[in-house]
Amino acid sequence: MNDVNDAISRQQAIETFKDCAVNGVGIDGIVDALNQLPPAEPKRGKWNRLDMDTFNCNQCGTTFVLNQGSEKMHFCPNCGAKMEE
């Protein structure tokens, strides 16, 4: 069984749940099937500086403007990528 804190792929979880539902698997079977999924690879990204206080995520392209004095976020709030310096 995976550590309960492991992240799993949303798509894999949906496919597993659908397969279980089609086959009449109960909640315990669904939990067992989800626990068998491998941990998802964490998405990693980098902030691209567009100008003095504007950055965008290289994974999803979402643009963010930072308030003066605030620090860059460690994760993209849009796609969840962990930002590396």
Number of C-alpha atoms within 10 A of each C-alpha: 10 13 8 7 7 11 14 17 14 10 9 14 16 12 12 17 19 14 14 18 13 8 9 11 15 10 12 9 13 19 14 11 17 19 17 12 17 14 14 12 9 12 12 14 20 18 23 13 13 12 8 9 14 15 19 17 21 16 17 13 14 14 17 18 13 14 10 8 7 8 8 16 12 15 18 24 12 12 14 15 19 16 18 10 7
